[in-house]
Amino acid sequence: GFWKIMAGAQTLRNQRLQHLRDHARDYIGKRVARTFDGTVYHGTVTAYDADAKWWRIRYDDDDEEERNAQQLLPMFPQRCDSAKSKKRKTRDEVDDDDDDDDDDD
């Protein structure tokens, strides 16, 4: 039930945090978004400090800040299988598209 779903969500979050930490430099150049006072600001991860374990973010308005893994993780777009997958046409739909030769003469 509910608690199993919550445990699964926490496990997924922990896996994403671990990946972020294990591949810290791979996130340099990635785009992020953060909401301040109801306004969304977009930026880019520009650097990683391994000693301090934080990433530097430069926002499109040239503001900058440092964020640790827990602060940075929610700034990345959340993946959603339904949002990223496009509906493929069935064979019949593809065949119907072929029937639409330019008969507008």
N, C-alpha and C positions, 0 to 999 in steps of 0.2 A: 503494500500500500504506500501511503504517503512517505513514511520513514525510509522505505527502500528507495524511492525516487530521490529523496533528499540525500541519502548516502551516495547514490550514483552520481548526483550532481556535484557533490563535494569531491568525490574521487576524480571526476573529469576535471574539475578546477585544479586539483592538486597535480594532475598529470600535465595540464597546460602550464602551470607554474614551473614544474620541473623542466619541461622542455624549454621554456623561456630562459631559465638559469643555465641549462646545459648548452644552449646554442645562443648565448647572449649576443655575440657579435653578429650573428645572422640577422638580427632584428634592426641593425643599422640600415637606414634608408627606408624602413617601413613607415607607412602613413598611419597616423593615429588621430583620434578625436576625443575631445574632453569638453564637458559642459561646465561653463562658469555662469552663474546667475541666470540660467535659462537659455544662454546662447552657446551654440556649439562652435568650438574653435578647432581647426584642423592643423596638424603639424607633422613633422618628420622626426624620427629617431636619428640623431646625428652622431652619437658617440656612446661608448660604454666604458665605465671606469671599473675595472675588475677588482681593485682594492676596496673601493667604496661600495661596490655592487649596485651601481645605479646607472641609468641611461639618461642621456641629455636629450631633451625634446626642444626643437625649435619650431615655434608656431608660425603660421603664414603671416601673422602680423609682426614678426621678428621678436616676439617675446620668447624667453627660454626658461626652462626649469629642469630639475633633475627628479627622476622618479625611480623608486625601487620596484622589484618584480611585482609585488602585490598591488602597487599603485598603477603600474604600467599595464598589467594584464587586461583590466576592463576597458582600456583605451583602444584596444584593437577591435575591429569589426567582429561581431559574433557570427560564426558560420552557421548556416541553416541549410540542410540538404535540399529542402523544398525550394529555397530561394535561389540556390546556385544551379539547380538542375533545370534544364529547359525541357518542355514536353516535346517529345519526338513525334513527328507525323507518322501515322500508320501507313501501310502500303497503299491502302485505298485513297487516303488523302493525298499522297504523293502522286498517284495515278490521276486523280482528279485535277491536280495542278497542271499536269502535262496536257490535259484536254483543253486548257484555256489558251489555245494558240490565238494570236492577235487577230481575231475575227471582227474587229471593230471597224472594218473598212466601210 
